[in-house]
Every structure is written in structure tokens, then in C-alpha cells.
């Protein structure tokens, strides 16, 4: 069996910690073995423990690559969308990779699942059962449905063809986010929560791509990706499938997509710098800022602070944040990258057209920024912690705390941290955007081969 993990979305219901580059699956708020971990780290450990990780690829967007590599390492196989086009194009691209690059047999079963379910490890043992179940009844699709624990209006439901409990359920229809009274009736009919897991033989999807006159070669489809219709896998495939089965799962399954569900599983009531007074019952504080936050006398609330903003909300009302933020656009103020992280400290646009952007940047020991240049901005870096090597216009020098580095427009530059390195970056220009970057070399070995090292130490 081959697995495709879908990692996408912006997770705006978990604003201000989540943004367009740091989706909900990357928030390190869940209890781990030694420290807090993210949803994607938890799921990957479960895949490893059930011996499924070696046959798993992650389908994601360009904006999430650095975050995934920062949290899971560089060895995790990624299928990278050139642009976001919903779940059917993402799954199609991954399927063509399995077929034309990895040379997986067309008779092999492929399971697709989201990267962020909160489940017990037994859930992944149930995923293994999809292979034999799909083959035993020769179904088009096999799903997993969790046994509902309460009549939720937040989840979709799989409606069975028969009311009795069975190991393999024939699917009659689907009901998306019913009212609580409708959900109660569905539960009486043994309906299941839809976990967003799909399994099919690779041949099924490759044949579908042929019917749609779409390329089945990964590299060709990658080039034509922008031509694909923006459509979900549910609409493009599931609704048109004739023979669908589902396997009931009776363990814990949660979608931690809102603050009121996420806080039920968080490792601590207080994460970050702050005080939560005793009279605040069932309240959680998550603070990523350097200023302390104190919460007094608020019950059943979430208080979340990050460089992107501050949220104070009753937990039950917190899902409304997605609608409230509709039309509100701003650049991500905090990002994790493969080499470390950065925070935006200030961004000012002046009437005459120029801008100033100030960041605090941390490069992990042994990591490096790419050797790069910018066309629309100059930069000044002030080293505030650690030491490393700085490359400017093909020359490398040692740098340490207290050094000030001036980088003119279009100058080639990069930096490598020997110890954990932090610096304040001040950008000045008329268009300060992340896209204004030309990467010349990615590895420091390439930089050293190309540049003149003006110090004896390495």
C-alpha cells in the first residue's frame, strides 16, 4: 500500500497562530515525548511506529516546504504543487508521481489522508485494512468512518446503505455538516463521521485522468498544472464513484481545526510568557510574543497572541474568526524555515513610496541561508547572537555578535551559522516582498567552492 498525506490550507480558524505559511498542522501545542509537538510531527511518528512512513509521500504547496522540512527533516518525500488548486489536482499529481516516477504497479492500493487528524495509533492499523477490504468487494473507493461520540454539526457523515453494524459498510450517501437534530437521526442510522480518508487502486485514478485527457506522466502534469480545474477530490471523484465502501473505526478521532477542539488536547493551559489566574476555569493562553500576558477571571476562553495578532474569544465562539477575517489580508509576521525562523518586528510604508521592514532572524547552528540577491531592496544585518560565516560578493568572512553587515541592492550574499545565530535585518526599498529573491546556491559547500574564503578557519 502507498500513502499520500495531504498538507494544505491556511487554518484561519486558528488565527493568529496560523497563517498562509504556517497552517494548523505546524503549531507545536500538543504533548509529545519530551517537548510540545505539532500535528504533523505526531502523525509522522504514528506512521513510523506502524511501518507506513517508508511508503508515504506528502503532497503540499511551495509555501509549506520549509516548515515540513524544519519539523520532519529533509528525507521526507514531498510532492510540491506549483500553486494551490484544491485536493483533486494535488492527489492527481501525487498519483502520477507514484505511477511514472516511482513505478508503482497499477494494481497497488493508494490511501489518501489529511496530515492533521488527532487519532490513536490504531487508526493507522485500520488504514492497512483498506487494502484487503477494497480488493475483497472490488470497490471503486474505500473510506474510513469514525463512530460518532455525539451529534456534531461540524463534521460530514457517511450514510450506510444498511442500518446494521458491519465490518465493511456499503455507502449509500454523504451528508455534509447537518444540524444537530439531523446528526442525531443519522447516528440512529449508524452513520459515521467522514475522516477524509480515501483508498483506491492506482489504476482507478490513472484511468480517470486518461478519461479527462490529462497527462499521466508526472513531469508533464507538473508543467500543465495551472490548466487543472480547481476542484475537490470529493466533487471530482467521490460523488461520481459507483461502488463505495467504508470501514468503521471505533477509536478516538478528532479534527483539531478550531480553538475549542484544539485546546481539549493541548499539553498545557499556558504556553509562552504569561500568567493564567486560578479563577479562570477551562481557559487557555498561548503567547508567542516577548511581552507577558496575564488573564484574570475569564472562563472557557482562548487567549492567543503572535506577531500576526491577538485573539481573545469565548471557545465556543472562536470558529467565527474565519468569517470575521474574510477580506483581511496581511503578510505572515512569523515563519519557520528549513534553516530556522523569522519574526517581522515592524513594517512601515512611507507616503513617498519607500518601505522599511525590520525582522529578527534566527539561523540554527550548522544551517545556512541561500546565496542570493534582491533587485528591489538593500539590507543591513546586525548580528546580536552567535557566530558564523558571511558571504558577500564572492568573499567569505567570519562574523560574530556586534558586527554590522551592509548589503547593497543586487549584491550576492548569504550566511552560515556556526553556533545558533540571530540578527536584526532592516530592509529598505520600494517593494519589500518575499518573492524578490534570486537564489544562486542553496548549500554552503557550493558557496565555499565559488567564493574566496578570507579567513583560515572553517
Secondary structure as GFF3:
##gff-version 3
##sequence-region A 1 458
A	DSSP	beta_strand	2	7	.	.	.	ID=ss1
A	DSSP	three_ten_helix	12	14	.	.	.	ID=ss2
A	DSSP	three_ten_helix	24	26	.	.	.	ID=ss3
A	DSSP	alpha_helix	39	49	.	.	.	ID=ss4
A	DSSP	three_ten_helix	53	55	.	.	.	ID=ss5
A	DSSP	beta_strand	56	61	.	.	.	ID=ss6
A	DSSP	three_ten_helix	62	64	.	.	.	ID=ss7
A	DSSP	alpha_helix	65	72	.	.	.	ID=ss8
A	DSSP	beta_strand	78	81	.	.	.	ID=ss9
A	DSSP	alpha_helix	86	96	.	.	.	ID=ss10
A	DSSP	pi_helix	97	101	.	.	.	ID=ss11
A	DSSP	beta_strand	109	114	.	.	.	ID=ss12
A	DSSP	beta_strand	117	119	.	.	.	ID=ss13
A	DSSP	alpha_helix	122	137	.	.	.	ID=ss14
A	DSSP	beta_strand	141	147	.	.	.	ID=ss15
A	DSSP	beta_strand	156	160	.	.	.	ID=ss16
A	DSSP	beta_strand	169	176	.	.	.	ID=ss17
A	DSSP	alpha_helix	180	188	.	.	.	ID=ss18
A	DSSP	beta_strand	192	201	.	.	.	ID=ss19
A	DSSP	alpha_helix	202	211	.	.	.	ID=ss20
A	DSSP	alpha_helix	218	223	.	.	.	ID=ss21
A	DSSP	three_ten_helix	225	227	.	.	.	ID=ss22
A	DSSP	alpha_helix	233	236	.	.	.	ID=ss23
A	DSSP	three_ten_helix	238	240	.	.	.	ID=ss24
A	DSSP	beta_strand	244	249	.	.	.	ID=ss25
A	DSSP	beta_strand	253	255	.	.	.	ID=ss26
A	DSSP	alpha_helix	259	262	.	.	.	ID=ss27
A	DSSP	beta_strand	270	272	.	.	.	ID=ss28
A	DSSP	beta_strand	274	276	.	.	.	ID=ss29
A	DSSP	beta_strand	284	287	.	.	.	ID=ss30
A	DSSP	beta_strand	293	295	.	.	.	ID=ss31
A	DSSP	beta_strand	301	306	.	.	.	ID=ss32
A	DSSP	beta_strand	309	314	.	.	.	ID=ss33
A	DSSP	three_ten_helix	315	320	.	.	.	ID=ss34
A	DSSP	alpha_helix	321	324	.	.	.	ID=ss35
A	DSSP	beta_strand	334	337	.	.	.	ID=ss36
A	DSSP	beta_strand	340	349	.	.	.	ID=ss37
A	DSSP	beta_strand	355	363	.	.	.	ID=ss38
A	DSSP	beta_strand	371	373	.	.	.	ID=ss39
A	DSSP	beta_strand	377	385	.	.	.	ID=ss40
A	DSSP	beta_strand	387	392	.	.	.	ID=ss41
A	DSSP	beta_strand	395	400	.	.	.	ID=ss42
A	DSSP	beta_strand	404	407	.	.	.	ID=ss43
A	DSSP	beta_strand	413	417	.	.	.	ID=ss44
A	DSSP	beta_strand	421	429	.	.	.	ID=ss45
A	DSSP	beta_strand	438	441	.	.	.	ID=ss46
A	DSSP	alpha_helix	444	450	.	.	.	ID=ss47
A	DSSP	beta_strand	452	453	.	.	.	ID=ss48
###
